[in-house]
Amino acid sequence: MKSPSLLKLIAALILCTVFLIPTKTHALTIKDVRFGHYPDKTRLVIDLDEDAKFRTFVIGDPYRMVIDLPSFAWKTATVKDQQASGITAVRHGNLKPGISRIVFDLNRPISIHSAFTLPASQGKPPRLVIDFANTNTAGFAMAQNDIRGTLDINKGTELSAAPPPRTPSTKPQLTDKKPLVIIDPGHGGVDPGAIGPNGIHEKNVVLALGLELKKQLEESGQYRVKMTRYDDTFIQLSNRVKYARKHNGDLFVSIHADSLRDNKVSGASFYTLSEKASDAQAAKLAARENKADLIAGIELEVEDEAVMDILIDLARRNTQNQSKYFANILIGKFKGNKLKLLRSANRHANFAVLKAPDIPSVLVETGFMSNVEEATKLNSPAHRQRIAGSLKKGIDAYFKTVKENERS
């Protein structure tokens, strides 16, 4: 029989051996992206660190080439020779859990001739190769129907249908449960939103702020809280609304940080839904935010008759009035906390993300990423705590009124 000390020594050696065995702890890695030019085509080569499934296709208005891969780490510093290939910009990020997306913006229509992977060989890593060529409008229209590759991005992820609209009422309704607040951090994944100084991305700032608001609301013990995204994942605009309705949210707060050409403008503003914008800036902002799905390579569309019914039901005065009331409360709380506001802070426009017909919804533009001072503040945990605290006070005041109305 081996002595206890000998057994301990053997166990220690086994543990050391296990920890010395190299293990892969990262996701797929993109190591290099480059283009090559030939008389009849342009070749895109993406170096990977392992074999992977993919899918690729083109979409228009504007012209883009999209590549979907399993979630990856982007390790390439620059994309070589992209301008000569008709590429005006390259974006990448998470599309959904387990799937990442690369979007190449194009200055001309193209068609994909072939797409394939090559295994590692002769010192070269695994590669994804895509051959494409210029085409005309008719050729591009045909190319849009051509999806290359075998990656199934919907595997294991079924989209739940939105519940039917709840019966309209003349005053806010709450169940015996704690109110459910839906926090919607804008953008995410392949859609960075506005980009501020030093590469500060709106998607990261608003996610951090959303998590801080969630923390403060839950610590109060008064609310249930859900977020449309908890990490750097792209969420389609319509799915944000469906998520809130699926869970029967009582309040929807969408968090953003705007950007303007005039980098001197600063201050928060609050938007509620209206088919007619309150001003030209509000109209432009709504148009830009509503294009988030286009940035990610997903087209906005009316999906089915149920959604059409929702759009028709938007005229429901009760929900819109609650939203406006909540926005006014938030303005007062921001003023009380000495947070800067735009001169006309109460605004309205036709935002796709505010189109839940039965959930009071407000889009909060917390400031401007285009203003260096404000972007720096928004990137500060202390400033985000102040904003979250003001939002919480507004939420408290709103639900206090809801409860008083229920008792009356």
C-alpha positions in Angstrom: 0.0 0.0 0.0 1.4 3.4 -1.0 1.9 5.9 1.8 -0.4 9.0 2.0 2.6 11.2 1.2 3.4 9.3 -1.9 -0.2 9.5 -3.1 -0.2 13.2 -2.5 3.0 13.5 -4.6 1.5 11.4 -7.5 -1.7 13.6 -7.4 0.4 16.8 -7.5 2.4 15.5 -10.5 -0.8 14.6 -12.3 -2.2 18.1 -11.7 1.0 19.7 -12.9 0.9 17.5 -16.0 -2.8 18.5 -16.7 -2.0 22.3 -16.3 1.1 22.0 -18.6 -1.0 20.5 -21.4 -1.8 23.4 -23.8 -5.5 24.2 -24.0 -7.3 26.5 -26.4 -9.1 29.1 -24.3 -10.1 31.5 -27.0 -12.6 31.5 -29.8 -11.9 31.4 -33.5 -9.2 34.0 -34.4 -9.0 36.1 -37.5 -5.3 36.6 -38.0 -5.1 38.5 -41.3 -7.4 40.0 -44.0 -6.0 40.9 -47.5 -7.1 41.3 -51.1 -5.4 40.1 -54.3 -6.3 41.4 -57.8 -6.6 39.4 -61.0 -7.8 40.3 -64.5 -11.2 38.7 -64.0 -11.7 38.9 -60.2 -10.7 40.2 -56.8 -9.7 37.6 -54.2 -10.4 38.1 -50.5 -8.3 35.9 -48.2 -8.9 35.6 -44.4 -6.4 33.8 -42.3 -7.9 31.8 -39.5 -6.3 29.8 -36.6 -8.6 26.8 -37.2 -11.0 25.4 -39.8 -14.5 27.0 -39.5 -17.9 27.0 -41.3 -19.0 30.3 -42.9 -21.6 31.9 -45.0 -21.3 34.9 -47.2 -23.7 37.0 -49.4 -24.1 40.5 -50.8 -26.9 43.1 -50.1 -27.7 46.5 -51.5 -28.8 50.0 -50.6 -25.9 50.6 -49.8 -23.8 47.9 -51.4 -22.2 45.5 -48.9 -20.6 42.1 -48.7 -21.3 40.1 -45.5 -19.4 37.2 -43.9 -20.8 35.2 -41.0 -18.5 33.0 -38.9 -18.5 31.4 -35.5 -17.7 34.0 -32.8 -14.1 35.2 -33.4 -11.4 37.4 -32.0 -10.2 40.0 -34.5 -6.4 40.1 -34.4 -5.6 41.8 -37.7 -4.3 45.3 -37.4 -5.3 46.6 -40.9 -7.1 45.3 -43.9 -4.6 45.3 -46.8 -5.4 46.9 -50.1 -9.1 47.4 -49.3 -9.6 50.7 -51.2 -8.3 49.3 -54.5 -10.9 46.5 -54.0 -13.8 48.9 -53.8 -14.1 48.5 -50.0 -14.9 51.8 -48.2 -15.2 50.5 -44.7 -14.9 47.3 -42.7 -16.9 46.5 -39.6 -17.0 43.4 -37.4 -18.6 42.3 -34.2 -21.1 39.9 -32.6 -24.3 39.3 -34.5 -25.9 36.9 -31.9 -24.6 34.5 -29.3 -22.0 32.2 -31.0 -22.0 34.1 -34.3 -19.9 37.1 -35.4 -20.2 39.1 -38.6 -17.9 41.0 -40.9 -19.4 43.7 -43.1 -17.5 45.2 -46.1 -19.0 48.4 -47.4 -18.7 48.7 -51.2 -18.6 51.6 -53.6 -19.9 49.5 -56.4 -22.0 46.4 -57.1 -20.3 43.0 -57.1 -21.2 39.3 -57.4 -19.5 36.5 -55.5 -18.1 33.9 -57.9 -16.8 31.3 -55.4 -16.2 30.9 -51.7 -14.4 28.1 -50.0 -12.0 27.2 -47.2 -8.5 25.8 -47.4 -7.0 23.7 -44.6 -3.6 24.5 -43.1 -0.7 23.4 -45.3 2.9 24.1 -46.0 3.2 26.5 -43.1 0.1 28.5 -44.1 -2.9 28.7 -41.7 -6.5 27.7 -42.5 -8.0 30.2 -44.9 -11.3 31.5 -46.1 -11.2 32.5 -49.7 -13.8 34.6 -51.5 -13.6 35.5 -55.2 -15.8 38.3 -56.4 -16.0 40.6 -59.4 -17.7 43.9 -60.5 -21.1 43.6 -62.0 -24.0 45.7 -63.2 -27.3 46.4 -61.5 -29.0 43.4 -63.0 -26.1 41.1 -62.0 -26.2 42.4 -58.5 -29.9 41.8 -58.2 -29.3 38.1 -59.1 -26.2 38.0 -56.8 -28.3 39.0 -53.8 -30.1 35.6 -53.9 -26.9 33.7 -53.8 -25.7 32.6 -50.3 -22.4 30.7 -50.2 -21.2 28.5 -47.3 -22.8 26.0 -44.9 -22.9 27.9 -41.6 -26.4 27.9 -40.0 -26.7 31.0 -37.9 -30.2 30.0 -36.7 -29.3 26.6 -35.3 -30.5 26.4 -31.7 -31.9 29.9 -31.7 -35.6 30.1 -32.3 -37.3 33.5 -32.3 -40.4 33.5 -30.2 -43.4 35.2 -31.7 -44.6 38.5 -30.1 -47.7 38.1 -27.8 -50.9 39.6 -28.9 -51.5 43.2 -27.8 -53.0 43.6 -24.3 -56.4 45.0 -23.9 -56.3 48.8 -23.9 -57.1 50.5 -20.6 -57.7 54.1 -19.5 -54.8 54.1 -17.0 -51.6 52.2 -16.4 -52.0 48.7 -15.2 -49.7 46.6 -13.0 -50.0 43.1 -11.7 -49.3 42.0 -8.1 -45.7 41.4 -9.2 -43.0 44.0 -9.0 -43.0 46.2 -12.1 -40.8 44.8 -14.9 -38.5 47.4 -16.4 -36.9 46.6 -19.8 -33.6 48.3 -20.3 -32.5 48.5 -23.9 -28.8 49.4 -24.5 -28.6 50.6 -28.1 -26.5 49.2 -30.9 -24.0 46.4 -30.1 -21.9 43.8 -31.8 -21.3 44.6 -35.5 -23.1 48.0 -35.0 -20.8 50.3 -32.8 -23.2 53.3 -32.9 -21.5 56.7 -32.6 -17.7 56.7 -32.2 -16.2 59.3 -29.9 -12.7 60.5 -29.2 -10.0 57.9 -28.5 -12.2 55.2 -30.1 -14.9 55.3 -27.5 -17.9 53.3 -28.9 -21.5 54.2 -28.1 -22.4 50.5 -27.8 -19.9 50.1 -24.9 -20.9 53.2 -23.1 -24.7 52.5 -23.2 -24.2 48.9 -22.2 -22.2 50.0 -19.1 -24.9 52.5 -18.3 -27.6 49.9 -18.7 -25.9 47.5 -16.4 -25.5 50.3 -13.8 -29.2 51.2 -14.0 -30.1 47.5 -13.7 -27.9 47.3 -10.6 -29.5 50.3 -8.9 -33.1 49.2 -9.7 -32.5 45.7 -8.4 -30.8 46.9 -5.3 -33.9 48.9 -4.4 -35.9 45.7 -4.2 -38.8 47.4 -6.0 -38.4 46.1 -9.5 -37.8 43.2 -11.8 -35.3 44.1 -14.5 -34.5 42.6 -17.9 -32.1 43.8 -20.6 -32.4 43.4 -24.4 -28.7 42.7 -24.4 -26.2 41.9 -21.6 -23.0 41.9 -23.7 -21.6 43.1 -27.0 -24.2 41.4 -29.2 -26.2 42.8 -32.1 -30.0 42.7 -31.6 -32.3 43.5 -34.4 -34.6 46.5 -33.8 -37.8 44.6 -34.1 -36.5 41.9 -31.8 -35.9 44.5 -29.0 -39.6 45.3 -29.1 -40.6 41.7 -29.3 -38.4 40.9 -26.3 -40.1 43.6 -24.2 -43.6 42.4 -25.3 -42.8 38.7 -24.8 -41.9 39.3 -21.2 -44.9 41.7 -20.7 -42.7 44.6 -19.7 -44.2 47.5 -17.8 -41.7 50.1 -18.9 -39.2 50.3 -21.8 -36.1 52.5 -21.5 -33.8 52.6 -24.6 -30.4 54.1 -23.9 -28.2 55.9 -26.5 -25.6 58.6 -26.9 -26.0 60.8 -30.0 -23.4 62.3 -32.4 -23.6 65.5 -34.4 -21.3 67.3 -36.9 -21.3 70.2 -34.5 -19.0 68.9 -31.7 -19.9 71.8 -29.4 -23.4 70.5 -28.8 -23.9 68.6 -25.5 -26.7 67.6 -23.1 -29.3 64.8 -22.7 -32.7 64.6 -24.4 -35.7 62.3 -24.2 -37.7 60.9 -27.2 -41.2 59.4 -27.4 -42.8 57.9 -30.4 -44.5 60.1 -33.0 -45.0 59.6 -36.7 -44.1 63.3 -37.1 -40.8 64.4 -35.7 -40.6 67.4 -33.3 -37.8 69.0 -35.3 -35.3 68.3 -38.1 -32.6 67.0 -35.8 -35.1 64.5 -34.2 -36.1 63.3 -37.7 -32.5 62.8 -38.7 -31.7 60.9 -35.5 -34.6 58.6 -35.9 -33.7 57.9 -39.5 -30.1 57.1 -38.4 -31.1 54.9 -35.4 -33.7 53.0 -37.6 -30.8 52.1 -39.9 -29.1 50.1 -37.3 -30.3 46.8 -38.9 -28.9 48.0 -42.2 -25.5 48.6 -40.7 -25.5 45.0 -39.5 -26.5 43.7 -42.9 -30.1 43.0 -41.9 -32.9 44.8 -43.8 -35.8 46.3 -42.0 -39.1 44.8 -43.1 -42.7 44.3 -42.1 -42.6 40.6 -41.1 -46.2 39.5 -40.9 -49.8 40.5 -40.4 -49.4 40.6 -36.6 -46.8 43.3 -36.9 -49.0 45.2 -39.3 -51.7 45.1 -36.6 -49.2 46.4 -34.1 -48.3 49.3 -36.4 -52.0 50.2 -36.8 -52.4 49.9 -33.0 -49.8 52.6 -32.5 -52.5 55.2 -32.4 -53.4 54.0 -28.9 -53.4 57.3 -27.0 -53.1 55.8 -23.6 -49.6 54.3 -24.1 -48.3 57.3 -25.9 -49.6 59.6 -23.1 -47.9 57.5 -20.5 -44.6 57.6 -22.4 -44.8 61.4 -22.7 -45.6 61.7 -19.0 -42.6 59.5 -18.1 -40.3 61.6 -20.4 -41.3 64.7 -18.6 -40.6 63.1 -15.2 -37.1 62.1 -16.4 -36.4 65.7 -17.5 -37.2 67.0 -14.1 -35.0 64.4 -12.4 -32.1 65.2 -14.6 -32.5 68.9 -13.9 -32.7 68.1 -10.2 -29.4 66.2 -10.4 -27.8 69.1 -12.3 -27.2 67.0 -15.4 -27.0 69.0 -18.6 -30.0 68.9 -21.0 -30.5 70.1 -24.5 -32.5 73.4 -24.8 -35.5 71.4 -26.1 -35.0 68.2 -24.2 -38.5 66.8 -24.7 -38.6 65.5 -28.3 -40.5 62.9 -30.4 -39.8 61.0 -33.6 -40.7 57.8 -35.4 -38.2 55.5 -33.7 -38.6 51.8 -34.6 -37.5 50.7 -31.2 -40.3 52.6 -29.4 -43.1 50.8 -31.3 -44.5 48.5 -28.6 -48.1 49.5 -28.5 -48.8 48.5 -25.0 -45.6 49.4 -23.1 -44.7 53.0 -22.2 -41.4 53.6 -24.0 -38.8 56.3 -23.9 -35.5 56.6 -25.8 -32.9 58.5 -23.7 -30.0 60.2 -25.5 -27.7 60.6 -22.6 -25.3 63.0 -24.4 -23.2 63.4 -27.4 -20.2 61.2 -28.4 -19.2 63.9 -30.8 -18.5 66.3 -27.9 -15.1 65.4 -26.4 -15.9 66.5 -22.9 -19.2 64.8 -22.8 -17.9 61.5 -24.4 -15.2 61.4 -21.7 -17.8 61.8 -19.0 -20.0 59.1 -20.5 -17.0 56.8 -20.4 -16.6 57.5 -16.7 -18.3 55.1 -14.1 -19.0 58.0 -11.7 -20.9 60.0 -14.4 -22.8 56.9 -15.4 -23.8 56.4 -11.8 -25.3 59.9 -11.7 -27.2 59.3 -14.9 -28.5 55.9 -13.7 -29.5 57.5 -10.4 -31.5 60.1 -12.2 -33.2 57.5 -14.4 -34.1 55.4 -11.3 -35.6 58.5 -9.6 -37.7 59.0 -12.7 -38.8 55.4 -12.7 -39.7 55.5 -9.0 -41.8 58.6 -9.6 -43.6 57.1 -12.6 -44.6 53.9 -10.8 -45.7 55.9 -7.8 -48.2 57.6 -10.0 -49.2 54.2 -11.5 -49.9 52.8 -8.1 -51.9 55.9 -7.1 -54.0 55.6 -10.3 -54.7 51.9 -9.5 -56.0 52.8 -6.1 -58.2 55.6 -7.4 
